[in-house]
Amino acid sequence: MCGKLLSAKSFKRWNGVLLLVVDLPDGSPGTIRADATDVMGPGTEAVRGKVVLDAAGLRELYRLVHQLATSHNVAI
């Protein structure tokens, strides 16, 4: 199917791998690893599998973790 344009329907995760759900030419659904496509746009190869946070994102992550820990009475 290399080079074919397929209609993308959704994403799903299976065993920790992000998959893209597509319509195959015969109308049946199919899945392909999202990182094997260009669905995430150009330049994603360098950061694939990594999360990059700026300072504001890091503060928000800390706030969310703190909120979750507090609601479950867990010390962080």
Summary of the structure (lengths in Angstrom):
residues: 76
radius of gyration: 18.0
end to end distance: 48.6
largest distance: 53.9
contacts: 129
relative contact order: 0.11
helix: 30%
strand: 26%
